[in-house]
Amino acid sequence: MRKTSGRVLTILDMIIEICQRHAQGMEFREWNAGTKIDAHMKDAGFNVKIHCDLEKTGFCFGGNKDNCGTWMDKMGSS
């Protein structure tokens, strides 16, 4: 179990919370964004938006023309 923000979470609690947050959608800018982590990435590529298509497919999706949207794809120098 892990204690965070005054709460004690089991692994199952954490997995459920991660899935719920992805389903609700999230937007953030990568921590330490800029040339220190990728010399060739365009500035907009560091802005991450993740949403879930709850009506049709149930799949989460994200990315934009300046980033790949997943850690598995390569874009820029990192």
C-alpha positions in Angstrom: 0.0 0.0 0.0 1.1 3.5 -0.7 0.1 6.6 1.3 -0.4 9.7 -0.8 -2.2 13.0 0.1 -3.3 11.5 3.4 -4.8 8.5 1.7 -3.7 4.9 1.7 -4.0 3.2 -1.7 -3.7 -0.4 -2.7 -2.3 -1.3 -6.1 -5.9 -2.0 -7.2 -7.0 1.5 -6.0 -4.2 3.1 -8.0 -5.0 1.1 -11.2 -8.7 2.1 -10.9 -7.8 5.8 -10.3 -5.4 5.8 -13.3 -8.1 4.4 -15.5 -10.7 6.8 -14.3 -8.5 9.8 -14.8 -7.7 8.7 -18.4 -11.4 8.2 -19.1 -12.2 11.7 -17.8 -9.4 13.1 -20.1 -6.4 15.0 -19.1 -4.2 17.8 -20.4 -0.7 18.8 -19.2 2.6 20.1 -20.4 5.5 17.7 -20.0 7.7 18.4 -17.0 10.9 20.3 -17.9 9.7 20.7 -21.5 12.2 22.2 -23.9 15.5 21.6 -25.6 17.0 20.0 -22.5 14.9 16.9 -23.0 14.5 17.1 -26.8 16.5 19.4 -29.1 14.3 18.9 -32.1 10.7 18.7 -30.7 8.5 21.7 -31.5 7.2 23.6 -28.5 3.6 22.4 -29.1 4.8 18.8 -29.0 5.3 19.1 -25.2 1.6 19.7 -24.6 -0.2 16.4 -23.9 -3.9 15.9 -24.3 -5.5 12.5 -23.6 -9.2 11.8 -24.0 -11.4 8.8 -24.2 -14.1 8.0 -26.8 -16.7 6.8 -24.3 -19.6 6.7 -26.9 -18.1 4.7 -29.7 -15.0 2.7 -29.0 -14.0 3.2 -25.4 -10.4 3.8 -26.5 -8.2 6.5 -25.0 -6.4 8.7 -27.6 -4.1 11.6 -27.7 -1.3 13.3 -29.5 -1.1 16.1 -32.0 0.8 16.9 -35.2 3.8 17.8 -33.1 4.0 14.8 -30.9 3.5 11.0 -31.2 1.1 10.6 -28.2 2.8 7.5 -26.8 6.2 6.7 -25.4 6.5 3.9 -28.0 6.9 6.2 -31.0 9.9 8.3 -32.0 9.8 12.0 -32.8 12.5 14.5 -32.2 15.9 13.6 -30.6 14.9 12.0 -27.3 
